[in-house]
Amino acid sequence: MRVLLVEPDYKSKFPPLGLLKIGTFHKSRGDEVVFVRGMTEHEFWDRIYITALFSFHHEKIIKTILHYKTMLRGDISRIFVGGGYATLCPNNIYGETGIYPLKGLLDKPNMLGLGEESVDSMIPDYELLDDLHKNTGYDYGLKNCYFGYATRGCVNKCSFCAVPLLV
């Protein structure tokens, strides 16, 4: 299977850990995995995963999703959208693309429909960042480090905060 992981080309200081974990899952199956930022040329992909992080990047996210939807000739069964914005505003994305996003964490079995265990518990495939840098020069500016969680979520339920909705 050929798998494309896409982060829209908005400014980002940190890599999309969810996509990197999906990369780990697919590589463990023997799939070919490519990570890009923005829009690529027309190639065949069995699956395309697109992250949608913040609502203030709405236009860029929608443009990216529609690009890949067109590339797959409207076959939305092969496009998966997730991330913070997708979890908080799935109807916005669905209304403009016809694709209903995955919401929340990939922490249950078979959420990608491939019989997988929890993707969220997998170690991100940081090698994909090396490939991105080698192919495009894009650099998150992080060297010799890994990300970890000391905690996830928040016990406070402030009326203005979306964190409880994301975990």
C-alpha positions in Angstrom: 0.0 0.0 0.0 1.3 3.5 -0.8 0.5 6.0 2.0 0.8 9.8 1.9 0.9 11.8 5.1 0.1 15.5 4.6 0.6 18.5 6.8 -0.8 21.6 5.1 2.0 24.1 4.5 1.1 26.5 7.3 3.9 27.6 9.6 4.6 24.9 12.2 7.2 24.7 14.8 6.4 21.1 15.9 5.9 18.1 13.7 2.5 16.4 13.5 2.9 13.5 16.0 -0.4 11.9 14.9 0.8 11.6 11.3 4.1 10.3 12.5 2.4 7.6 14.5 0.2 6.7 11.5 3.5 6.4 9.6 4.8 3.9 12.2 1.7 1.9 11.9 1.8 1.7 8.1 5.5 1.0 8.0 5.0 -1.9 10.4 2.6 -3.4 7.8 5.3 -3.0 5.1 3.6 -0.1 3.4 5.4 2.6 1.6 5.0 5.9 3.6 5.8 9.4 2.4 5.4 12.6 4.5 4.9 16.0 2.8 4.0 19.5 3.6 1.5 21.1 1.3 0.4 19.8 -2.0 2.3 17.3 -4.2 2.2 16.4 -7.8 -0.3 13.8 -9.0 0.8 10.3 -8.0 -1.2 7.3 -7.0 -1.8 6.8 -3.3 -3.9 4.1 -1.7 -4.5 6.3 1.4 -3.9 10.0 2.2 -3.9 11.2 5.7 -4.2 15.0 6.3 -3.8 16.8 9.6 -5.9 19.8 10.5 -4.4 21.5 13.4 -5.8 25.0 14.1 -8.9 26.8 13.0 -7.0 29.9 12.0 -5.5 27.8 9.2 -9.0 26.9 7.9 -8.5 28.1 4.3 -5.2 26.4 3.9 -6.5 23.2 5.4 -9.6 23.2 3.1 -7.5 24.0 0.0 -5.2 21.1 0.8 -8.0 18.6 1.4 -9.8 19.7 -1.8 -6.5 19.3 -3.8 -6.1 15.7 -2.7 -9.8 15.0 -3.1 -9.4 16.1 -6.8 -6.3 14.1 -7.2 -8.2 11.0 -6.1 -11.0 11.9 -8.5 -13.4 12.4 -5.5 -12.8 9.0 -3.9 -13.1 10.2 -0.3 -12.9 6.6 1.0 -9.1 7.0 0.7 -8.7 10.4 2.5 -8.6 10.6 6.2 -8.6 14.0 8.0 -7.8 14.4 11.7 -6.2 16.7 14.3 -7.3 19.4 16.7 -9.4 21.5 14.3 -10.9 18.4 12.7 -12.0 17.2 16.2 -13.4 20.6 17.3 -15.1 21.6 14.0 -15.8 18.4 12.0 -18.9 19.9 10.4 -16.9 22.9 9.0 -14.6 20.5 7.2 -17.4 18.2 6.1 -19.5 21.1 4.8 -16.7 22.3 2.5 -15.1 19.0 1.5 -17.7 16.3 1.9 -15.2 14.4 4.1 -16.1 13.8 7.7 -13.0 13.8 9.8 -11.7 11.4 12.4 -12.3 13.0 15.8 -10.1 12.7 18.9 -7.2 10.3 19.4 -6.6 7.1 17.5 -6.7 5.3 20.8 -9.1 2.4 20.0 -8.6 -0.6 17.8 -9.5 -0.4 14.1 -10.1 3.3 13.9 -8.4 3.4 10.5 -10.3 0.3 9.4 -7.2 -1.9 9.0 -7.5 -4.1 12.1 -4.9 -2.0 13.9 -4.4 -1.7 17.6 -4.2 1.8 19.2 -2.2 4.0 16.8 -1.9 6.6 19.5 0.3 4.3 21.7 2.8 3.9 18.9 6.2 5.7 18.8 6.2 8.4 16.1 8.4 7.7 13.0 10.9 10.5 13.3 12.7 9.2 10.2 9.9 10.8 8.1 11.1 14.2 9.3 14.6 13.4 8.0 13.2 12.4 4.6 11.1 15.7 4.5 14.2 17.7 5.2 16.3 15.9 2.7 13.6 16.2 -0.1 12.4 19.8 0.6 14.8 21.5 3.0 11.9 22.0 5.5 13.2 21.8 9.0 11.2 22.0 12.2 14.4 23.2 13.9 14.5 20.3 16.4 17.6 18.2 16.5 18.3 15.0 18.5 15.0 15.1 20.5 11.8 13.3 20.9 8.5 14.4 22.2 6.8 12.8 25.2 3.7 13.3 27.3 4.1 14.1 31.0 0.4 14.5 31.1 -2.5 14.6 28.7 -5.4 16.9 28.9 -6.4 19.0 31.9 -8.6 18.4 34.9 -10.0 22.0 34.7 -13.0 22.5 32.5 -12.8 26.2 31.8 -15.7 27.4 29.6 -13.3 29.0 27.0 -11.0 26.0 26.6 -11.2 23.2 24.0 -8.6 20.8 25.7 -11.3 18.6 27.3 -12.9 18.0 23.9 -9.6 16.9 22.3 -8.8 14.0 24.7 
